[in-house]
């Protein structure tokens, strides 16, 4: 049983009957799938996009159905009551399956009741950066991203780095007072890494869609070549940018 951050005892609220993590994951996937219809086209101008109307309608309906349920006034009241009443005295154990993968669960540590919330988050950030550095060292060995297992490893690293960037943005108080400017510069590189990995990931999704819908493999083969070139460029960039050193330096700016 893994420990999550302090929250109100859920047995006192009806929200406990609602699997919040599953609900948010469903929304993330549903909205992301709709957004993919544009992203996979590899263009910048929305006006230039070409869509299959039936596919757009199907995914749009799924987004509207999910958002309608999530934004229901009564449901929002339940969520607000749950999230707005954290316990200040007790930590509650949560199964790992109920936790976001790329935070406490992935770091494989638990909050320390002796530390403040901010110090616990800083401790989490340092652990996540260490995990990212270990994964970064293995990225040159991932191989072709058109293979499903390799694509998963690629995507996991992207999410890990993105988690680090989000924590730094949401909790700037984690940064040592004298390192704010340095941290901001380092985060620019980290955010660029997230953007670059995201661009390649869009092409991976485009490749998977091309494989699913085409009788011939011409489109898929062309996209596979794009992915191979983009992946080689990305590996070269992160080496030139000293991404490992950037992560190491960023870790040093996080308070203890």
C-alpha positions as CSV (number, residue, x, y, z in Angstrom):
1,X,0.0,0.0,0.0
2,X,1.5,3.3,-1.0
3,X,1.0,6.6,0.8
4,X,-0.5,9.6,-1.0
5,X,-0.6,13.2,0.2
6,X,-2.9,14.1,3.0
7,X,-6.6,14.3,2.0
8,X,-9.9,14.3,3.9
9,X,-11.1,10.9,5.1
10,X,-13.1,10.0,1.9
11,X,-15.6,7.8,3.8
12,X,-17.3,11.0,4.9
13,X,-18.1,12.1,1.3
14,X,-20.0,10.6,-1.5
15,X,-17.1,11.4,-3.9
16,X,-15.4,8.3,-2.5
17,X,-17.8,6.2,-4.6
18,X,-16.4,7.9,-7.8
19,X,-13.0,6.7,-9.0
20,X,-11.5,10.1,-9.6
21,X,-8.2,8.9,-11.1
22,X,-10.1,6.7,-13.6
23,X,-12.4,9.6,-14.4
24,X,-9.5,12.0,-15.1
25,X,-7.6,9.4,-17.0
26,X,-10.7,8.8,-19.2
27,X,-11.0,12.6,-19.9
28,X,-7.3,12.9,-20.7
29,X,-7.5,10.0,-23.2
30,X,-10.8,11.2,-24.7
31,X,-9.7,14.8,-25.2
32,X,-6.3,13.8,-26.3
33,X,-7.7,11.5,-29.0
34,X,-9.8,14.4,-30.3
35,X,-6.8,16.7,-30.3
36,X,-4.8,14.0,-32.2
37,X,-6.9,14.6,-35.3
38,X,-5.1,17.8,-35.8
39,X,-1.7,17.0,-34.3
40,X,-1.0,14.0,-36.4
41,X,-1.3,16.1,-39.6
42,X,2.0,17.8,-38.8
43,X,0.9,21.3,-39.8
44,X,0.8,24.6,-37.9
45,X,-2.2,26.3,-39.6
46,X,-5.5,24.9,-38.4
47,X,-7.1,26.3,-41.5
48,X,-5.0,23.9,-43.6
49,X,-6.2,20.8,-41.7
50,X,-8.2,18.1,-43.5
51,X,-10.6,15.9,-41.5
52,X,-12.8,12.9,-41.9
53,X,-16.1,14.4,-40.8
54,X,-17.5,11.1,-39.4
55,X,-14.3,10.6,-37.3
56,X,-14.5,14.2,-36.0
57,X,-18.1,13.8,-35.0
58,X,-17.5,10.5,-33.2
59,X,-14.6,11.8,-31.2
60,X,-16.3,15.1,-30.5
61,X,-19.4,13.3,-29.2
62,X,-17.1,11.4,-26.8
63,X,-15.5,14.6,-25.5
64,X,-18.9,16.2,-25.0
65,X,-20.3,13.2,-23.2
66,X,-17.3,13.0,-20.8
67,X,-17.2,16.8,-20.2
68,X,-20.9,16.9,-19.6
69,X,-20.7,14.3,-16.9
70,X,-17.6,15.8,-15.3
71,X,-18.9,19.4,-15.3
72,X,-22.3,18.5,-14.0
73,X,-23.0,21.0,-11.2
74,X,-23.7,18.3,-8.5
75,X,-20.6,16.4,-9.4
76,X,-18.4,19.5,-9.3
77,X,-19.8,20.3,-5.8
78,X,-18.8,16.8,-4.7
79,X,-15.3,17.2,-6.1
80,X,-15.0,20.7,-4.6
81,X,-16.0,19.3,-1.2
82,X,-13.5,16.5,-1.4
83,X,-10.5,18.5,-2.6
84,X,-11.4,21.6,-0.5
85,X,-11.2,19.8,2.8
86,X,-7.7,18.2,3.2
87,X,-6.8,16.7,6.5
88,X,-4.1,18.7,8.3
89,X,-3.2,15.9,10.7
90,X,-3.4,12.6,8.9
91,X,-1.9,10.8,5.9
92,X,-4.2,8.3,4.1
93,X,-2.8,5.2,2.3
94,X,-3.8,4.8,-1.3
95,X,-3.3,1.8,-3.6
96,X,-0.6,2.5,-6.2
97,X,-3.3,1.9,-8.9
98,X,-5.1,5.0,-7.6
99,X,-2.1,7.3,-8.0
100,X,-0.8,9.2,-11.0
101,X,1.9,7.0,-12.4
102,X,4.6,9.7,-13.0
103,X,4.6,11.2,-9.5
104,X,4.7,9.3,-6.2
105,X,4.1,5.9,-7.7
106,X,6.9,6.2,-10.2
107,X,9.3,7.7,-7.7
108,X,8.7,4.7,-5.5
109,X,8.9,6.8,-2.3
110,X,6.3,7.9,0.2
111,X,5.7,11.3,1.9
112,X,7.4,11.7,5.2
113,X,5.0,12.8,7.9
114,X,7.9,14.6,9.7
115,X,8.4,17.0,6.8
116,X,6.2,19.9,5.6
117,X,4.1,19.5,2.4
118,X,6.6,21.7,0.5
119,X,9.6,19.7,1.6
120,X,7.8,16.5,0.7
121,X,7.1,17.9,-2.8
122,X,10.8,19.0,-3.1
123,X,11.8,15.5,-2.1
124,X,9.5,14.1,-4.8
125,X,11.0,16.4,-7.4
126,X,14.5,15.4,-6.6
127,X,13.5,11.7,-6.9
128,X,11.8,12.3,-10.3
129,X,14.8,14.1,-11.7
130,X,17.0,11.2,-10.7
131,X,14.6,8.8,-12.4
132,X,14.7,11.0,-15.5
133,X,18.5,11.1,-15.6
134,X,18.6,7.3,-15.5
135,X,16.1,7.0,-18.3
136,X,17.8,9.7,-20.3
137,X,21.0,7.6,-20.4
138,X,19.0,4.7,-22.0
139,X,17.3,6.8,-24.7
140,X,20.0,6.2,-27.3
141,X,19.3,2.4,-27.0
142,X,15.5,2.6,-27.4
143,X,15.7,1.9,-31.1
144,X,13.1,2.3,-33.8
145,X,10.1,4.2,-32.5
146,X,7.7,2.4,-35.0
147,X,8.0,-0.6,-32.7
148,X,5.3,-0.5,-30.0
149,X,7.5,-1.4,-27.0
150,X,10.1,1.2,-28.1
151,X,7.4,3.8,-28.5
152,X,6.2,3.1,-25.0
153,X,9.7,3.7,-23.6
154,X,10.0,6.9,-25.6
155,X,6.6,8.2,-24.4
156,X,7.3,7.3,-20.8
157,X,10.5,9.4,-20.8
158,X,8.6,12.3,-22.3
159,X,5.9,12.1,-19.5
160,X,8.6,11.8,-16.9
161,X,10.3,15.0,-18.0
162,X,7.0,16.7,-18.4
163,X,6.1,15.8,-14.8
164,X,9.3,17.5,-13.6
165,X,8.5,20.7,-15.5
166,X,4.9,20.8,-14.2
167,X,6.0,20.4,-10.6
168,X,8.6,23.2,-11.0
169,X,5.9,25.5,-12.5
170,X,3.2,24.6,-10.0
171,X,5.5,24.9,-6.9
172,X,8.2,27.5,-7.6
173,X,8.7,27.6,-3.8
174,X,10.6,24.4,-4.1
175,X,13.5,26.3,-5.7
176,X,16.2,27.6,-3.4
177,X,16.0,31.3,-3.0
178,X,19.3,32.0,-4.5
179,X,18.8,29.7,-7.5
180,X,15.5,31.1,-9.0
181,X,17.1,32.6,-12.1
182,X,19.3,29.5,-12.7
183,X,16.3,27.3,-12.3
184,X,14.3,29.3,-14.8
185,X,17.0,29.0,-17.4
186,X,17.3,25.2,-16.8
187,X,13.6,24.8,-17.1
188,X,13.6,26.4,-20.5
189,X,15.8,23.6,-21.7
190,X,13.6,21.0,-20.0
191,X,10.5,22.5,-21.6
192,X,12.1,22.5,-25.0
193,X,12.8,18.8,-24.5
194,X,9.2,18.2,-23.7
195,X,8.1,20.1,-26.8
196,X,10.6,18.2,-29.0
197,X,9.5,14.8,-27.7
198,X,5.9,15.8,-28.1
199,X,6.5,16.7,-31.8
200,X,8.0,13.3,-32.4
201,X,5.2,11.6,-30.5
202,X,2.7,13.2,-32.8
203,X,4.4,11.6,-35.8
204,X,4.3,8.2,-34.0
205,X,0.5,8.6,-33.5
206,X,0.3,9.6,-37.2
207,X,2.2,6.4,-38.1
208,X,-0.1,4.2,-36.1
209,X,-3.2,5.8,-37.7
210,X,-1.7,5.3,-41.2
211,X,-1.0,1.6,-40.5
212,X,-4.6,1.2,-39.3
213,X,-6.4,2.9,-42.3
214,X,-4.3,2.3,-45.4
215,X,-4.4,-0.8,-47.7
216,X,-0.9,0.0,-48.9
217,X,2.0,1.1,-46.7
218,X,3.2,4.1,-48.7
219,X,2.0,6.7,-46.2
220,X,3.1,4.7,-43.2
221,X,6.5,4.1,-44.7
222,X,6.9,7.8,-45.4
223,X,6.0,8.7,-41.8
224,X,8.3,6.0,-40.5
225,X,11.2,7.7,-42.3
226,X,10.2,11.0,-40.8
227,X,10.2,9.5,-37.4
228,X,13.6,8.0,-37.8
229,X,15.1,11.3,-38.9
230,X,13.3,13.3,-36.2
231,X,14.4,10.8,-33.5
232,X,18.1,11.0,-34.7
233,X,17.9,14.8,-34.6
234,X,16.3,14.7,-31.1
235,X,19.0,12.4,-29.7
236,X,21.7,14.8,-31.2
237,X,19.9,17.8,-29.7
238,X,19.7,16.4,-26.2
239,X,23.4,15.6,-26.4
240,X,24.3,19.0,-27.6
241,X,22.1,20.6,-25.0
242,X,23.7,18.6,-22.3
243,X,20.3,17.5,-21.0
244,X,21.8,15.2,-18.4
245,X,23.8,18.1,-17.0
246,X,20.8,20.4,-17.1
247,X,18.7,17.9,-15.1
248,X,21.6,17.5,-12.6
249,X,21.9,21.2,-12.2
250,X,18.1,21.5,-11.8
251,X,18.1,18.9,-9.1
252,X,20.7,21.0,-7.3
253,X,18.3,24.0,-7.2
254,X,15.6,22.1,-5.4
255,X,15.5,22.8,-1.7
256,X,15.9,20.0,0.9
